[in-house]
């Protein structure tokens, strides 16, 4: 089954804690993306990576970090510096220079 | 900086009605315009993609149009069904392949 897998589906963070959201794809796509969605709003780009070992900040990168050590994996860490992390996080991938982004099912992050 | 706006924010219609969702963007230098569907608590499903050189795309009961000069796109849904109830998002892709999303239209089709 080809696709994008995000885990966990639900995640809870304590104050001052770093948490990592997983995104794995077996579509052999070069590019991967992380978005944040707040209630009643569209998606905002956090980070994106066009190729392994390279990534760029999106519009709201502060308080987040990523790595791209493998083509199929693009984990997102929500650091303690992100003061309002409660949101729905979506990962996407696309072929290099591709028009269409394919989305995972999302991770809902809440603060305890 | 590209901004994408969707009107209305929410829409409720009886089953069988034809409807139009609106999307506007501020920068006409787009690579393409995409429409997505999002069910509650789920990811996004791509519905239609219109390249910047195209005027419209059709898939089944869905038709999307693009007018770059006026910065507008519309999604037309014919003969709406309760299963069409979802949030519909439009997104403009810039030349670096980044998507800029609108805040969506939440559609409810009443049986």
Interface residues (C-beta under 8 A of the other chain):
Chain A: X4 X6 X31 X35 X40 X41 X42 X43 X44 X45 X48 X58 X88 X90 X92 X94 X97 X98 X99 X100 X101 X102 X103 X104 X105 X106 X108
Chain B: X4 X6 X9 X31 X32 X34 X41 X42 X43 X44 X45 X46 X49 X51 X89 X91 X93 X97 X98 X99 X101 X102 X103 X104
